[in-house]
Amino acid sequence: MNETTAAQTRDPIFRLQGVNKAYNGRCVLHVGSLDIRRGEVFALVGPSGAGKSTLLRLLNFLEPPTSGAIRFLDVPFSASQPMPLDLRRRVTTVFQRPVLLNRSVRENVKYGLHLRGRRDGDRLVDATLEQVGLHELSDQRARTLSGGEAQRVALARAMVLKPDALLLDEPTANLDPYNVGLIEEIVRRLNREQGTTLVLVTHNVFQARRLADRVALLLEGQVIEEADVETFFQSPRDPRTGAFVRGEMVY
């Protein structure tokens, strides 16, 4: 059984049913039904304004859905049911433009552990810095780093918390090819070696194809199609998906 087939047999870590999100009465996201499986890499692709980042905010419990429910590890999250703190802490997001503290790389990576009252994190921080190739820069001020180094600090800051699910919002959008390759390799190892569920928002269909087990296309707040990566790119069911992956859809 290959990795993609194995991912298809896993139980959902997130399950969305009838999820709608509206701002000022305008619905910007409508997901009838969507499962994200434990231990898979799930990519969300689509143009700007399609609802990808909004969906990520709901998956990280930063905002509740206007209607419907999201189940995380079979616990419901809705407008009337907040997610318990211990479960909220099992999901972490890395944003496209991370905000780093004006402190050392080490202190940035350790900050989340400090907020959670952990005082035993030095070895874990060291191991995580090694994983992202930043151990030699651990005492450097974060604000002196290059863009690629700063993004790896943000990734390490999330990884050190050992989340069940890591949400990545355009994590390589502003990086050069070398740093894109570094980030992608870290993500692959994290999924392969630690079994972390990864939800990747990206405009880059080539990145989605390289990293994902399954891919979903969002257009105007709706899931147009979701499928395993080979089906999505080789034989999509919806003509809009085909146009998107061929680069023919212009916005």
N, C-alpha and C positions, 0 to 999 in steps of 0.2 A: 504494500500500500504506500503510495507516494504521499508527500506532505500535504498537498492540496486535498487528496481524497481523505486523508486522516482528519483534516480540519473540518471536512463536511460532515463527519460523524459525531462531532463534539456537541455537548449541550450548549445552549445559549448562555452567555454571560450578561448580555443585554437583550431584552425583548420589548419592542415597541408595538403598541396597539392603539390605533386611532389617535395618534399624536398630532396635535395642532398647536402652533405658536402664532399668536397675533400681537401686534403692537398698534396701539391707538385704533383698534378695530379692524386693522388690515392683517389678514392671514399671510404670513411669510413662509410658513412651513406646514406641510400636511403629509404625514407618513401613515398610511393605512396599516401596514404590517411590515416589520423588519426585525430580523434576528441577527445579532453579532455573536459569533461562537467563541467559546473559551479557547484561548491559545492560538487564534488565527490573526493574520494581518489583513485588515479590512480597509480598503481604500474608498474614499468618497471623492469623486471627480465631478467637474461641472464648471460653468463660467462663474465669474464674480457675480454676487447677488443671488446665487441659486439657492442659498440656504444652508450651505455646508458648515460654516462657522456657527450659525445658529443651532444646528443639530449638535455640534460638538459641545456647545454651552449647556445644552439640556443633558447630554450624556455625562457631563462633569458636575451636574446638579447645581450649576451656577444660577440657573433660572428654572422654574417649573414650567411644564407645558401648560398652555391655556386650557386644553382639554385632552382627554386620553391619559394614558399612563405608560411609564417606562419601568420595566422590571429589571433590577440589577441583582444578580444572584438570587432571583425569585422574590425580592422585596420590592413592593411597588413605590414609585415616585410619581406624584401628581400634584395638581394645584392644591389639593387638600391633604396630601400625605407627604411631608418632608422626609428626605432620606436621613436615617440615623447617622450621627457623626462618624461612628466607627466604620460604616460602609462608605461614606463620602471620602474618607481618607484612603480608600483602596483604589481610587481613580485619580490620576494626575494628568495635567495638560502641559505641553510645551508649546508656546506660542511662536508665531513667525518673528516677532520683534520682542525678544525677552527683555524684561527690566531687571538689571542686576544691581545689587547693592554696591556702594562705593567702598568695598572691602576687598580682602584677598579672595582669590579663587576658592581656597579651602573654606573660608567663612561663608561664601555664597552657597557652596554645596552642602555645608553643614546646617544651614539656616532652618530648613524644614524640619530636621531632626530636633533642633533646639525648640522650635515652636511646639513640637509634640512632647516635650519634656524628656527627650532622650539625652542622656549624658554619656553614653557608651559608644558613640558613633565614630570615633577616630579611625579604627581599623576599617570600618565600612566605607568611610569617606576616602581613605587611601586606596582601597580596592576599586572604588568607583572611578576615581581620578585616573587610575591605571587603565581601566576599561576604555575611557574616552581619550586616552593619550595626553593627559594634562598634568600628570604628577610632577613633572619638572617645573611647571608654572604655578604650583599650588600657593606660593607666597606672593605672587604678582597681583597687583590691583586689577580687579575685573574690568574696570573702565579703560585700561590700557591695552586690552586685547583686540585682536582682529575680529571681524564679523564671524568668521568660522569658529574661532576659539570661543567667542562669547556664546555661540549657539551650542557648542559642546558643554560649556559650563551649565547652561540651562537644562540640557539633556541630563547631565550628571546630577543636577539638583533634583530632578524628577526621579531618576533611576535609584538614587540612594534610599528613597522611601519604599522601595520594593512594592510598587503598586500591582494590583491584579490586572488593571487596564491602564495603558498609557495612550493618551490622545495627542496627536501631533498635528498642529495647524500650520501647514505650509512650512515645515521646518528647514527647508533648504532653498526657499524662494529667492533669497538675495545673495546666494553663495556661489563661488566659482566652482568649476567642475571638480577640482581636487577636494575641496571641503564637502561637496555633495557626496563624493565617494566615501569619505570618512564617516559622515553621518549615516549613510545608508548601510555601511558595514556594521556600525554599532547597533543599528536597529535590527539587522538580521541576527546578530549574535544574541541580542536581548531576547528576541522571540524564540530562537532555536535552543539556546542554552538555559534560559530561565522560564520559558513558557509564557511570557507576558503577552497578554492580548494587546494588539496595537490597532488603533483606528487612525488612519492617515488621511488627512485632507490635503489634496494637491491639485494644482492646475496641470501638472506635468504627467501626461498619460504614459510617457515612457517610464517614469519613476513608479507609477502605479503598477505597470506591467512587470517591472523588475522585482518589486517587493511584495505585492499582494497575493493572498490566496483567493480572495474574492473582491469584486469591485462593484460599486453602485454609482449610477449617473443621476445627479440631481439637476433638474431644470425647473425654474420658477417655483421652488419649494417642494417639489414632488419627486419621489423616486421613480424615474422612468424605467430603469432596468437594473437588476442586480444579478450577478452570475459569477461562477468561478472565472478566474482570470483568463483562461484560454478561450472559454465560450464567449466572454465579454468582448475580447479583441478579435477573435477569429470568425465567430458566427453569431453576432448579436441578433436578438429577435426584433428589436425596435429600430426602424430606419434612422431615428434621431441619434441613437447610440452609434450606429455605423458612421453617420456623418461626423459625429464628435470625434471618434477615435481616428478618422481619416483626416481630421483637420479641416473639414469642409464647412463646419458650422461656424459662422462668423457672427460676432456680437457687437 
